[in-house]
Structure formats: structure tokens, C-alpha cells
Amino acid sequence: MNAIFPVIILSSLVIMAIKSPETVLSSFTVATEKAVNLSITLISVYAIWQGLAYLLESSGISKIIAKFFNKPVKKLFGTDNESAIYNISLNLTSNALGLSGMSTPSGIESMKLLDSENNEHGKTLLMVISSTSIQILPISVIQLLATYNQNPTSAVIVSILTTTLSTAVGIILCKVFR
């Protein structure tokens, strides 16, 4: 990827300079402005949800959520490690809210704990579920649609259906090829 993107950008720049040299600078300026605005918008959304996650953690509500997932996580991932169960639950919850960036720290910690148990199946399953994660509320997609004046709720049902199907297939395949 490190080689592909520079080649695409440079070839686009060369083609643009040949076909329409007067638009090269303005195109890059407009694209950069849009990228910065989008980044600021997404950062603000993540900041709000990160703050909410901190409040849930501080108040102990996240531990209550983790207890809700306790039995399914134990059975699915084959672990009795309470810390691993807690981190896996946080990972699943963050992913379900469409906040994959927030789920990364708990996912990494879960991987370390599962690795210390030599639980290869649990690690593989966690990677598959984190990658395909069921998204009940795709926050990033909703924010992007709202930013571009589209119906922000139009992606919710489609997201739930597709991510549920991909997660189910991933779990089944992990169990079949175990």
C-alpha cells in the first residue's frame, strides 16, 4: 500500500497537469480543505463517545455491561479469565456502537490475555469478530451521512443486517475450521 498510493497520486497529478493544468492547485486545495473538515467532524464525534466511554468506565456501568456478556464470552472464547472477559466485552460493545477506534485498546489487551493462556482459538475468534463486528449503531457512517446532508438513518438497518451476517459466517467458519 505504501507504494500504490504514491503511484496513484502522482499519476493522477501528471494526468491532471496534462489535461487541465489550471485546476491542479485548486483541486488539491479543495480536497485538502474537505479532508480537514471531515477529520475535525469525526474527531469531535469520537471525542464525545470517548468521553461517554470514560464516564461508563468511571461509574462502573461498563462492568455491569461486561457481566451481561459474561456467559456468552466464556463459552464462545473458551476463557475463564475475568480480565479477558471484561476486555472482550468492552471490545464487542465498542464495535457494536460503530466505534472501532475505541475498541482497539480493549482488543489488544484481550489478545495479550488470551495469548498468555495459549488460547489460539479465542484469539482467532476475537480477530474475526472484531473485523466483522455487528454494528447496531454505525456512528461513523451516520456522522458522514449527516455531514453530507444525506439521511443519516438510512445506513442503520443495512449495517445491522450485513454486519450480523458477516459476523455469523465468521463465527461459523472459525468453529468449522477449529
LUMNU-382604 format. One record per residue: z, x, y of N, C-alpha, C, CB in turn. Coordinates in pm, whole numbers. Each point is the difference from the previous one (the first is absolute). Glycine has a CB too. Layout:
<sites>
{site {Z; X; Y}; {Z; X; Y}; {Z; X; Y}; {Z; X; Y}}
...
</sites>
This chain:
<sites>
{site {0; 83; -119}; {0; -83; 119}; {0; 88; 126}; {122; -182; -126}}
{site {-57; 297; 117}; {4; 88; 116}; {-138; 50; 38}; {230; 68; -65}}
{site {-321; -63; -28}; {-136; 44; 29}; {-90; -117; 35}; {32; 194; -154}}
{site {-8; -309; 93}; {-88; -114; 19}; {7; -57; 142}; {28; -51; -242}}
{site {95; 29; 293}; {13; -60; 133}; {-61; 85; 111}; {206; -110; -81}}
{site {-181; 240; 86}; {-68; 80; 105}; {-152; -5; -11}; {198; 151; 4}}
{site {-250; -154; -127}; {-146; -8; -16}; {-51; -134; 53}; {11; 151; -203}}
{site {58; -259; 173}; {-42; -132; 48}; {6; -5; 152}; {84; -106; -213}}
{site {25; 156; 271}; {15; -3; 146}; {-107; 86; 67}; {248; -38; -27}}
{site {-268; 159; -23}; {-99; 88; 61}; {-142; -54; -15}; {151; 193; -47}}
{site {-183; -246; -69}; {-135; -56; -18}; {-21; -122; 89}; {-3; 85; -237}}
{site {107; -167; 253}; {-10; -115; 91}; {-20; 46; 143}; {146; -134; -153}}
{site {-74; 237; 191}; {-11; 55; 135}; {-140; 54; 25}; {243; 56; -4}}
{site {-299; 16; -91}; {-135; 56; 14}; {-103; -112; 10}; {70; 205; -129}}
{site {-61; -304; 41}; {-94; -112; 3}; {10; -76; 132}; {16; -20; -251}}
{site {107; -1; 296}; {21; -71; 125}; {-55; 80; 119}; {204; -109; -98}}
{site {-183; 241; 95}; {-48; 86; 108}; {-154; 0; 5}; {207; 143; -22}}
{site {-271; -155; -91}; {-147; -2; -4}; {-53; -137; 44}; {3; 170; -187}}
{site {57; -277; 135}; {-52; -135; 27}; {39; -52; 138}; {12; -44; -244}}
{site {112; 68; 283}; {48; -57; 127}; {105; 94; 62}; {-44; -236; -85}}
{site {2; 346; 142}; {94; 100; 51}; {93; -51; 111}; {-169; 170; -60}}
{site {126; -268; 135}; {82; -49; 110}; {122; -81; -47}; {-205; -5; 140}}
{site {205; -40; -265}; {111; -81; -51}; {101; 79; -82}; {-153; -191; -1}}
{site {128; 319; -23}; {89; 78; -86}; {142; 5; 56}; {-196; 138; -73}}
{site {211; -94; 196}; {133; 16; 59}; {71; -134; 15}; {-81; 203; 119}}
{site {9; -303; -71}; {63; -131; 20}; {43; -62; -133}; {-139; -34; 206}}
{site {60; 55; -311}; {36; -53; -132}; {128; 64; -52}; {-241; -41; -48}}
{site {252; 173; 62}; {121; 68; -45}; {121; -41; 84}; {-140; 192; -78}}
{site {120; -211; 208}; {110; -41; 86}; {50; -140; -37}; {-93; 143; 185}}
{site {0; -236; -203}; {37; -137; -37}; {68; -4; -136}; {-194; -88; 136}}
{site {139; 162; -232}; {58; 2; -135}; {140; 60; 1}; {-230; 20; -96}}
{site {249; 85; 175}; {132; 62; 10}; {100; -94; 64}; {-107; 224; 16}}
{site {64; -295; 87}; {88; -96; 66}; {42; -111; -97}; {-111; 51; 220}}
{site {16; -102; -296}; {31; -105; -99}; {97; 53; -106}; {-226; -105; 40}}
{site {203; 228; -85}; {87; 59; -103}; {142; 16; 52}; {-197; 119; -98}}
{site {212; -74; 222}; {134; 17; 58}; {68; -134; 16}; {-77; 207; 120}}
{site {6; -307; -69}; {59; -134; 16}; {43; -59; -134}; {-141; -35; 202}}
{site {58; 50; -303}; {34; -50; -132}; {122; 72; -56}; {-241; -57; -40}}
{site {247; 187; 58}; {114; 79; -48}; {129; -45; 67}; {-152; 194; -41}}
{site {148; -215; 171}; {120; -45; 72}; {43; -138; -49}; {-70; 135; 201}}
{site {-25; -223; -223}; {32; -133; -51}; {67; 8; -136}; {-194; -94; 127}}
{site {136; 173; -218}; {57; 11; -134}; {135; 71; 2}; {-231; 2; -94}}
{site {246; 97; 180}; {129; 69; 11}; {108; -97; 45}; {-117; 216; 54}}
{site {84; -304; 40}; {100; -97; 47}; {40; -97; -110}; {-94; 19; 230}}
{site {-2; -62; -310}; {31; -90; -112}; {90; 71; -101}; {-220; -121; 32}}
{site {184; 245; -67}; {81; 75; -95}; {139; 28; 56}; {-208; 102; -93}}
{site {219; -78; 223}; {131; 26; 61}; {90; -123; -13}; {-106; 162; 162}}
{site {49; -278; -140}; {78; -123; -14}; {49; -17; -144}; {-133; -107; 187}}
{site {43; 123; -283}; {38; -17; -140}; {92; 111; -48}; {-217; -117; -39}}
{site {200; 239; 91}; {90; 110; -36}; {141; -30; 51}; {-192; 165; 6}}
{site {199; -221; 115}; {130; -40; 55}; {64; -110; -83}; {-80; 63; 227}}
{site {1; -158; -270}; {51; -106; -86}; {50; 58; -133}; {-158; -165; 108}}
{site {82; 257; -162}; {41; 64; -126}; {131; 75; 18}; {-240; 21; -68}}
{site {257; 46; 182}; {125; 71; 28}; {117; -98; 9}; {-129; 179; 122}}
{site {105; -293; -57}; {106; -101; 10}; {36; -56; -138}; {-81; -59; 230}}
{site {-20; 34; -314}; {27; -48; -135}; {79; 102; -80}; {-210; -135; 8}}
{site {176; 262; 10}; {71; 108; -70}; {144; 11; 50}; {-217; 125; -31}}
{site {235; -129; 161}; {133; 15; 60}; {92; -117; -34}; {-103; 130; 184}}
{site {47; -249; -191}; {81; -119; -26}; {29; -22; -148}; {-98; -99; 204}}
{site {29; 172; -290}; {21; -15; -144}; {-89; -106; -63}; {232; 73; 37}}
{site {-315; -137; 42}; {-89; -104; -53}; {-101; 61; -97}; {27; -133; 212}}
{site {-68; 257; -187}; {-97; 64; -90}; {60; 19; -140}; {-104; 117; 198}}
{site {234; -97; -206}; {64; 13; -132}; {0; -135; -72}; {145; 188; 87}}
{site {-131; -295; -12}; {-6; -134; -59}; {-141; -25; -54}; {181; -83; 157}}
{site {-282; 123; -80}; {-139; -15; -44}; {-23; 82; -126}; {-75; -38; 237}}
{site {130; 161; -238}; {-15; 87; -117}; {64; -63; -123}; {-2; 202; 151}}
{site {116; -268; -135}; {65; -66; -113}; {-86; -113; -56}; {222; 60; 97}}
{site {-298; -125; -11}; {-90; -106; -43}; {-107; 55; -95}; {40; -122; 217}}
{site {-85; 246; -191}; {-102; 65; -82}; {58; 79; -116}; {-141; 12; 202}}
{site {272; -7; -215}; {68; 88; -95}; {-52; -14; -144}; {200; -14; 146}}
{site {-194; -106; -202}; {-40; -18; -140}; {-150; 23; -23}; {186; -164; -23}}
{site {-273; 107; 107}; {-142; 26; -24}; {-37; 149; 12}; {-47; -229; 86}}
{site {108; 298; 10}; {-30; 143; 18}; {50; 80; -119}; {14; -26; 250}}
{site {107; -5; -297}; {53; 70; -118}; {-93; -16; -119}; {233; -38; 83}}
{site {-275; -86; -106}; {-85; -28; -116}; {-139; 60; 16}; {129; -211; -37}}
{site {-189; 194; 152}; {-136; 46; 23}; {-11; 152; 4}; {-42; -210; 125}}
{site {137; 276; -60}; {-9; 145; 19}; {81; 79; -102}; {-35; -44; 240}}
{site {116; -24; -318}; {75; 66; -105}; {103; 99; 51}; {-196; -28; -142}}
{site {270; -10; 246}; {103; 88; 55}; {128; -78; 23}; {-176; 142; 109}}
{site {288; -72; -123}; {130; -58; 31}; {62; 67; 122}; {32; -54; -242}}
{site {-104; 148; 301}; {48; 73; 117}; {3; -94; 121}; {-92; 219; -93}}
{site {212; -250; 141}; {17; -96; 109}; {-72; 45; 127}; {221; -66; -97}}
{site {-217; 196; 125}; {-68; 51; 118}; {-152; -16; -12}; {188; 164; 35}}
{site {-241; -140; -153}; {-144; -17; -23}; {-37; -148; 14}; {-3; 201; -154}}
{site {84; -288; 98}; {-26; -144; 9}; {1; -45; 146}; {105; -35; -227}}
{site {-8; 85; 304}; {11; -35; 141}; {-125; 47; 76}; {252; 16; -14}}
{site {-294; 109; -7}; {-116; 54; 71}; {-129; -67; -44}; {119; 218; 22}}
{site {-132; -249; -149}; {-119; -73; -47}; {-4; -138; 64}; {4; 127; -219}}
{site {110; -193; 228}; {7; -132; 63}; {-42; 6; 147}; {183; -64; -159}}
{site {-134; 166; 231}; {-40; 17; 139}; {-150; 24; 12}; {227; 91; 53}}
{site {-280; -11; -145}; {-142; 30; -1}; {-81; -127; -21}; {48; 230; -88}}
{site {-8; -309; -11}; {-72; -125; -30}; {8; -99; 117}; {49; 35; -243}}
{site {68; -44; 305}; {18; -91; 112}; {-84; 41; 120}; {232; -48; -80}}
{site {-231; 178; 113}; {-80; 49; 112}; {-149; -24; -24}; {174; 175; 48}}
{site {-217; -148; -169}; {-140; -24; -33}; {-35; -148; 6}; {3; 203; -145}}
{site {89; -290; 103}; {-25; -143; 3}; {-18; -51; 143}; {132; -25; -212}}
{site {-66; 92; 306}; {-14; -36; 140}; {-120; 67; 65}; {246; -31; 11}}
{site {-319; 109; -90}; {-119; 66; 55}; {32; 123; 82}; {-109; -218; 1}}
{site {227; 274; -20}; {44; 116; 77}; {5; 123; -90}; {133; -149; 154}}
{site {-250; 187; -201}; {-5; 111; -96}; {53; 129; 59}; {-195; -108; -106}}
{site {182; 129; 235}; {53; 120; 62}; {151; 7; -9}; {-193; 1; 154}}
{site {258; -117; -148}; {146; -3; -12}; {45; 14; -144}; {9; -143; 203}}
{site {-96; 114; -297}; {41; 7; -140}; {-11; 141; -57}; {-74; -236; -26}}
{site {7; 324; 97}; {-22; 135; -51}; {129; 77; -28}; {-213; 0; 125}}
{site {311; 4; -31}; {122; 77; -31}; {74; -51; -123}; {20; 46; 242}}
{site {-10; -178; -258}; {69; -52; -117}; {-81; 25; -127}; {109; -175; 143}}
{site {-241; 173; -131}; {-85; 30; -115}; {14; 144; -45}; {-160; -174; 79}}
{site {166; 266; 17}; {17; 142; -34}; {136; 22; -65}; {-151; 66; 192}}
{site {253; -127; -137}; {135; 15; -58}; {4; -60; -141}; {102; -8; 232}}
{site {-167; -106; -250}; {-6; -61; -133}; {-69; 92; -99}; {-5; -226; 105}}
{site {-105; 287; -63}; {-73; 93; -87}; {88; 117; -41}; {-214; -65; 111}}
{site {289; 119; -15}; {91; 112; -32}; {105; -42; -102}; {-36; 94; 231}}
{site {92; -212; -212}; {104; -47; -92}; {-57; -31; -138}; {125; -94; 194}}
{site {-243; 34; -200}; {-64; -27; -129}; {-42; 131; -67}; {-81; -223; 85}}
{site {41; 321; -5}; {-37; 131; -55}; {121; 70; -60}; {-185; 18; 169}}
{site {301; -33; -105}; {121; 64; -53}; {41; -60; -134}; {75; 46; 234}}
{site {-121; -169; -262}; {26; -66; -128}; {-112; 26; -101}; {129; -176; 121}}
{site {-233; 249; -79}; {-121; 19; -82}; {-63; -134; -37}; {96; 212; -91}}
{site {-94; -305; 184}; {-54; -134; -21}; {-145; -3; 50}; {233; -104; 24}}
{site {-324; 157; -105}; {-141; 7; 39}; {-63; -138; 15}; {-14; 220; -118}}
{site {50; -310; 27}; {-54; -136; 9}; {44; -67; 130}; {2; -17; -252}}
{site {125; 32; 288}; {50; -59; 124}; {-69; 57; 122}; {218; -35; -110}}
{site {-242; 166; 110}; {-70; 63; 112}; {-143; -50; 11}; {145; 203; -26}}
{site {-213; -211; -87}; {-139; -48; 0}; {-5; -144; 48}; {-58; 155; -188}}
{site {148; -236; 138}; {4; -141; 38}; {31; -16; 149}; {73; -59; -232}}
{site {19; 139; 283}; {33; -7; 142}; {-120; 38; 86}; {239; 54; -54}}
{site {-312; 48; 11}; {-119; 41; 75}; {-105; -112; 0}; {45; 242; -60}}
{site {-64; -305; -55}; {-99; -108; -10}; {44; -120; 85}; {-62; 77; -232}}
{site {187; -116; 220}; {49; -117; 75}; {1; 29; 150}; {140; -68; -198}}
{site {-104; 189; 238}; {-3; 35; 143}; {-142; 1; 54}; {207; 136; -32}}
{site {-301; -95; -51}; {-139; 5; 45}; {-64; -138; 8}; {-18; 227; -102}}
{site {55; -315; 11}; {-61; -133; -4}; {88; -108; 61}; {-121; 72; -204}}
{site {237; -38; 247}; {110; -87; 38}; {-37; -140; 48}; {112; 205; 57}}
{site {-37; -300; -108}; {-14; -139; 44}; {43; -6; 146}; {43; -92; -236}}
{site {-131; 41; 320}; {32; -12; 142}; {11; -147; 37}; {-118; 217; 51}}
{site {241; -259; -34}; {26; -138; 39}; {-33; -18; 148}; {180; -20; -176}}
{site {-152; 121; 253}; {-22; -4; 143}; {-69; 130; 43}; {202; -150; 34}}
{site {-335; 152; -28}; {-71; 123; 37}; {6; 26; 151}; {-153; -34; -197}}
{site {266; 90; 240}; {28; 16; 143}; {-110; 77; 73}; {242; -5; -54}}
{site {-286; 116; -2}; {-102; 82; 68}; {-130; -77; 19}; {103; 205; -98}}
{site {-144; -278; -5}; {-124; -77; 9}; {16; -113; 100}; {-55; 57; -239}}
{site {168; -124; 238}; {26; -108; 95}; {-6; 53; 143}; {143; -119; -170}}
{site {-81; 236; 193}; {-1; 59; 134}; {-141; 39; 43}; {233; 83; -39}}
{site {-310; -26; -53}; {-138; 38; 33}; {-83; -123; 35}; {18; 199; -152}}
{site {-5; -305; 74}; {-76; -122; 28}; {42; -60; 134}; {-22; -42; -246}}
{site {151; 42; 275}; {47; -54; 127}; {-49; 85; 116}; {202; -93; -115}}
{site {-207; 225; 97}; {-47; 90; 105}; {-144; -29; 37}; {158; 174; -82}}
{site {-239; -208; -17}; {-142; -25; 24}; {-32; -149; 11}; {-50; 211; -121}}
{site {152; -291; 160}; {-16; -143; 27}; {-60; -78; -117}; {-26; 60; 237}}
{site {65; -25; -356}; {-39; -74; -120}; {121; -80; -47}; {-172; 177; -65}}
{site {151; -269; -26}; {109; -79; -55}; {88; 91; -87}; {-142; -213; 5}}
{site {263; 247; 41}; {82; 96; -73}; {49; -49; -136}; {69; 87; 219}}
{site {-63; -216; -239}; {50; -51; -128}; {-110; -13; -105}; {176; -121; 125}}
{site {-299; 146; -86}; {-111; -17; -94}; {6; 97; -117}; {-137; -81; 189}}
{site {207; 190; -175}; {5; 101; -105}; {117; -18; -96}; {-110; 155; 157}}
{site {203; -242; -125}; {123; -10; -78}; {-26; -47; -143}; {124; -48; 212}}
{site {-190; -64; -230}; {-23; -54; -135}; {-89; 94; -81}; {24; -234; 89}}
{site {-128; 285; -25}; {-89; 93; -70}; {77; 125; -43}; {-196; -85; 134}}
{site {282; 134; -46}; {79; 119; -30}; {97; -26; -116}; {-18; 71; 240}}
{site {84; -184; -238}; {94; -33; -108}; {-73; -9; -134}; {146; -124; 163}}
{site {-260; 56; -164}; {-76; -17; -126}; {-53; 134; -52}; {-63; -231; 73}}
{site {0; 308; 12}; {-61; 125; -47}; {104; 104; -39}; {-195; -47; 146}}
{site {301; 58; -68}; {102; 101; -35}; {81; -41; -123}; {14; 64; 242}}
{site {7; -194; -260}; {69; -47; -121}; {-85; 31; -123}; {115; -183; 132}}
{site {-243; 155; -124}; {-90; 27; -112}; {-7; 150; -29}; {-134; -204; 60}}
{site {118; 287; 43}; {-10; 144; -23}; {130; 57; -56}; {-167; 16; 187}}
{site {280; -65; -140}; {129; 48; -53}; {19; -43; -145}; {97; -11; 231}}
{site {-132; -113; -262}; {12; -48; -138}; {-88; 81; -94}; {50; -231; 85}}
{site {-173; 256; -45}; {-91; 80; -83}; {55; 142; -16}; {-197; -138; 78}}
{site {249; 196; 30}; {57; 134; -7}; {118; 8; -96}; {-74; 35; 234}}
{site {163; -133; -227}; {118; -2; -90}; {-45; -17; -145}; {142; -97; 184}}
{site {-234; 6; -206}; {-50; -23; -137}; {-64; 127; -56}; {-38; -243; 54}}
{site {-44; 308; 26}; {-65; 123; -47}; {102; 111; -27}; {-205; -63; 131}}
{site {308; 73; -46}; {106; 99; -26}; {72; -28; -131}; {29; 30; 247}}
{site {-3; -158; -274}; {68; -36; -124}; {-91; 22; -122}; {138; -168; 128}}
{site {-266; 137; -115}; {-93; 16; -110}; {-19; 147; -35}; {-116; -210; 69}}
{site {101; 295; 33}; {-30; 142; -26}; {126; 87; -5}; {-219; -35; 112}}
{site {334; -25; -122}; {125; 75; -5}; {7; 87; -123}; {111; -180; 126}}
</sites>
